[in-house]
C-alpha cells in the first residue's frame, strides 16, 4: 500500500505533532497510528457520551424523588399545624 500526501508543507506542523504523539519518525506510520488512535478515541467518546446521558437521567430521577419528598414533607407540616 502506498500513501501519497500532496502539499506536505501545508500539513507540516500537524504531521510533526502527530509524529511526536505516536512516537514515530516515519510520516506514514504516524498517519496510520494516528488513524487508529482517532478510531479508538471516537469509540471512547461514544461510550462516555452514553454514560453521561445515563448519569443525567439518573440525576433527573433523583431530583424528582427529592422534589416529591420535600413536597410531601411540606404537606405533612401543613397538615400538622
C-alpha positions in Angstrom: 0.0 0.0 0.0 1.2 3.5 -0.8 0.1 6.7 0.7 0.6 10.0 -1.2 0.5 13.2 0.6 0.1 16.3 -1.5 1.2 19.8 -0.4 3.0 18.3 2.6 4.3 21.8 3.6 0.7 22.8 4.4 0.4 19.9 6.8 4.0 20.1 8.2 3.1 21.2 11.8 0.2 18.7 12.1 2.4 15.9 10.8 5.2 16.8 13.2 2.8 16.9 16.1 1.3 13.5 15.0 4.8 12.0 14.8 5.5 13.2 18.4 2.1 11.9 19.6 2.6 8.5 18.0 6.3 8.3 18.8 7.1 7.6 15.2 9.7 9.3 12.9 8.1 8.0 9.8 5.2 10.0 8.4 3.1 7.1 7.0 3.5 5.1 10.3 2.4 8.2 12.2 -0.6 8.7 10.0 -1.7 5.1 10.4 -1.2 5.1 14.1 -3.0 8.4 14.3 -5.9 6.9 12.4 -6.1 4.0 14.8 -5.9 6.5 17.7 -8.8 8.5 16.2 -11.0 5.5 15.8 -10.3 4.4 19.4 -11.0 7.9 20.7 -14.2 8.0 18.7 -15.3 4.8 20.4 -14.3 6.2 23.8 -16.2 9.4 23.1 -19.4 7.5 22.2 -19.1 5.3 25.3 -18.6 8.3 27.5 -21.5 10.1 25.9 -23.7 7.1 26.7 -22.5 7.1 30.3 -23.2 10.9 30.6 -26.7 10.5 29.3 -27.4 7.7 31.7 -26.0 9.7 34.6 -28.1 12.7 33.6 -31.2 10.6 33.5 -30.4 9.1 37.0 -29.8 12.6 38.3 -33.1 13.8 36.9 -34.9 10.9 38.6 -33.2 11.6 41.9 -34.1 15.3 41.7 -37.7 14.3 41.1 -37.6 12.0 44.1 -36.2 14.8 46.3 -38.8 17.2 45.0 -41.6 14.8 45.9 -40.1 14.2 49.3 -39.9 17.9 50.0 -43.5 18.4 48.7 -44.8 15.6 50.9 -42.9 16.9 53.9 -44.4 20.4 53.4 -47.8 18.9 53.1 -47.3 17.0 56.3 -46.1 20.1 58.1 -49.1 22.0 56.9 -51.5 19.2 57.9 -50.0 19.0 61.5 -50.4 22.8 62.0 
